[in-house]
Amino acid sequence: MAADPTSDIADVGLADDGDARIEWADRSMPVLARVRERLAKERPFAGLRFAACMHVTTETANLVRALREGGADVALCASNPLSTQDDTAAALVARHGVRVFARSGVDVETYYRHIDAALDIAPDLVFDDGCDLVNTLHASRTELLGGVRGGCEDTTSGAHRLRRMAEDGALRFPMVAVSESTTNDMFDNRYGTGQSTLDGIMRATNLLVAGRTVVVAGYGLCGQGIAERAAGLGARVVVTEVDPVRALDALMQGHQVMRMRDAAAVGDVFVTATGNAAVVNTEHFAVMKDGAVLANAGHFDVEIDVRALTSLAVARRRVRRQVEEYVLDSGRRLLLLAEGRVVNLAAAEGHPPAVMDLSFAVQALSAVWLAREGSALAPGVHAVPADIDREVARLKLLAAGLEIDAMTTEQLAYLRSWRQGS
Ligand SMILES: NC(=O)c1ccc[n+]([C@@H]2O[C@H](COP(=O)([O-])OP(=O)(O)OC[C@H]3O[C@@H](n4cnc5c(N)ncnc54)[C@H](O)[C@@H]3O)[C@@H](O)[C@H]2O)c1
């Protein structure tokens, strides 16, 4: 297939490397492969145009392949300026007939220009990861709104923004919160973010985690996964929270719980996963140890107050790929990873494909649902239908060669009845 001249990627010559890695990821994505086969047969997206704003990774490439097999024309842009894998982008353009507007390390202006370019496809369905595409559509590409049947949102922070849009009466079409599906929450956020965040920190720094104090801000599913993996590697884990129930959960999991202002002085590594802004700020930089490592796993680069850190620093230099050293006037050095952007995608490869297999199979099946029923759904944020979650989990077990029990008729009758007690 000829490369699409309308794309904007780093180097089409990287396509062979990208294709080999896409194929490698595909080996760990058996559920998505089954869905892809089904889509190829049923062609539910024939004649439809999709615009996707997602991390341009090998796993996303396999989702896009499935959408293409279903008949869709797809334009893809990046949902983060640092997460693009340039070889994957090249393979999608050269081998899979996708228009891609993504290069690793672009500035903010180019990032939004790429979103605009992807929207030029005039989408029937949209796929977002952080709500930047949906936001742009509503802010500056309103001429396209009438053509959009609906879309999928892939991350917690994006679903949060969509809800605020819906409350303001601004959201003009139905969006499925894929990030809130059971399979996504339980597996993607916990195991995917948990493992890959530690992977990103280790690749960036080559730090020995054992014996260190790792401070995790936010004990949602992402924070829980990060805390579990850090503890598994031998770290002492400190959790900071604003929600008392989640803080109590952290305590009962065996972690220390304290305020960030107290944790700041004892932590060796700080990881934010709150979806909130300035969780690590000037007050905390002021007391951190020399050599403290700062990493963010939350979707937006606002969780560590990088602007404040920059103005506090008397000197600043890059000491390793993805590690920027900020020297404070006391002489202490703080090490910021990946500019405060999602460390697991910027410094590692994001979630392993085996876990994205679930999220993207849910996403592909949600797209089928939207393509068929989207016009009947009200504008707003919709849950993934429960049968999609169950079907995806069933296929994953099947792929692992595992069977589970089915309830007997007597058990079903027992659970449906209220007459039988002790
Ligand atoms: N890096 C990735 O690959 C990846 C994957 C999935 C989600 N995310 C992002 O990670 C973030 C967290 O996702 P989640 O699903 O765990 O969200 P969540 O909403 O379930 O959990 C966030 C937690 O942070 C807490 N929090 C909020 N403000 C805080 C503060 N000031 N200090 C301490 N804790 C605070 C909340 O009480 C909540 O318990 C979101 O931005 C999400 O989009 C990233």
Ligand as a Chemical Component Dictionary entry (heavy atoms), coordinates in Angstrom:
data_LIG
# 
_chem_comp.id                   LIG 
_chem_comp.type                 NON-POLYMER 
_chem_comp.pdbx_formal_charge   0 
_chem_comp.three_letter_code    LIG 
# 
loop_
_chem_comp_atom.comp_id 
_chem_comp_atom.atom_id 
_chem_comp_atom.alt_atom_id 
_chem_comp_atom.type_symbol 
_chem_comp_atom.charge 
_chem_comp_atom.model_Cartn_x 
_chem_comp_atom.model_Cartn_y 
_chem_comp_atom.model_Cartn_z 
_chem_comp_atom.pdbx_ordinal 
LIG N1  N1  N 0  -0.354 6.676  32.541 1  
LIG C1  C1  C 0  -1.317 5.931  32.044 2  
LIG O1  O1  O 0  -1.091 5.075  31.182 3  
LIG C2  C2  C 0  -2.698 6.097  32.570 4  
LIG C3  C3  C 0  -3.629 5.055  32.427 5  
LIG C4  C4  C 0  -4.890 5.214  32.969 6  
LIG C5  C5  C 0  -5.217 6.403  33.594 7  
LIG N2  N2  N 1  -4.296 7.409  33.678 8  
LIG C6  C6  C 0  -4.563 8.694  34.347 9  
LIG O2  O2  O 0  -4.116 8.574  35.712 10 
LIG C7  C7  C 0  -4.888 9.454  36.535 11 
LIG C8  C8  C 0  -5.511 8.637  37.667 12 
LIG O3  O3  O 0  -6.410 7.689  37.132 13 
LIG P1  P1  P 0  -7.328 6.764  38.090 14 
LIG O4  O4  O 0  -8.178 5.945  37.185 15 
LIG O5  O5  O -1 -6.501 6.104  39.117 16 
LIG O6  O6  O 0  -8.229 7.946  38.737 17 
LIG P2  P2  P 0  -9.122 7.955  40.040 18 
LIG O7  O7  O 0  -9.960 9.180  39.921 19 
LIG O8  O8  O 0  -9.770 6.640  40.275 20 
LIG O9  O9  O 0  -8.055 8.146  41.235 21 
LIG C9  C9  C 0  -7.416 9.345  41.487 22 
LIG C10 C10 C 0  -7.208 9.451  42.996 23 
LIG O10 O10 O 0  -6.446 10.619 43.269 24 
LIG C11 C11 C 0  -6.964 11.225 44.442 25 
LIG N3  N3  N 0  -6.586 12.637 44.479 26 
LIG C12 C12 C 0  -7.165 13.705 43.875 27 
LIG N4  N4  N 0  -6.519 14.832 44.209 28 
LIG C13 C13 C 0  -5.510 14.481 45.038 29 
LIG C14 C14 C 0  -4.493 15.204 45.721 30 
LIG N5  N5  N 0  -4.397 16.526 45.645 31 
LIG N6  N6  N 0  -3.624 14.497 46.492 32 
LIG C15 C15 C 0  -3.712 13.155 46.628 33 
LIG N7  N7  N 0  -4.663 12.420 46.005 34 
LIG C16 C16 C 0  -5.544 13.079 45.219 35 
LIG C17 C17 C 0  -8.462 10.989 44.348 36 
LIG O11 O11 O 0  -9.071 11.076 45.636 37 
LIG C18 C18 C 0  -8.527 9.588  43.764 38 
LIG O12 O12 O 0  -8.600 8.580  44.777 39 
LIG C19 C19 C 0  -5.898 10.112 35.591 40 
LIG O13 O13 O 0  -5.345 11.317 35.117 41 
LIG C20 C20 C 0  -5.995 9.121  34.444 42 
LIG O14 O14 O 0  -6.467 9.728  33.250 43 
LIG C21 C21 C 0  -3.039 7.267  33.194 44 
# 
loop_
_chem_comp_bond.comp_id 
_chem_comp_bond.atom_id_1 
_chem_comp_bond.atom_id_2 
_chem_comp_bond.value_order 
_chem_comp_bond.pdbx_ordinal 
LIG N1  C1  SING 1  
LIG C1  O1  DOUB 2  
LIG C1  C2  SING 3  
LIG C2  C3  SING 4  
LIG C2  C21 DOUB 5  
LIG C3  C4  DOUB 6  
LIG C4  C5  SING 7  
LIG C5  N2  DOUB 8  
LIG N2  C6  SING 9  
LIG N2  C21 SING 10 
LIG C6  O2  SING 11 
LIG C6  C20 SING 12 
LIG O2  C7  SING 13 
LIG C7  C8  SING 14 
LIG C7  C19 SING 15 
LIG C8  O3  SING 16 
LIG O3  P1  SING 17 
LIG P1  O4  DOUB 18 
LIG P1  O5  SING 19 
LIG P1  O6  SING 20 
LIG O6  P2  SING 21 
LIG P2  O7  DOUB 22 
LIG P2  O8  SING 23 
LIG P2  O9  SING 24 
LIG O9  C9  SING 25 
LIG C9  C10 SING 26 
LIG C10 O10 SING 27 
LIG C10 C18 SING 28 
LIG O10 C11 SING 29 
LIG C11 N3  SING 30 
LIG C11 C17 SING 31 
LIG N3  C12 SING 32 
LIG N3  C16 SING 33 
LIG C12 N4  DOUB 34 
LIG N4  C13 SING 35 
LIG C13 C14 SING 36 
LIG C13 C16 DOUB 37 
LIG C14 N5  SING 38 
LIG C14 N6  DOUB 39 
LIG N6  C15 SING 40 
LIG C15 N7  DOUB 41 
LIG N7  C16 SING 42 
LIG C17 O11 SING 43 
LIG C17 C18 SING 44 
LIG C18 O12 SING 45 
LIG C19 O13 SING 46 
LIG C19 C20 SING 47 
LIG C20 O14 SING 48 
# 
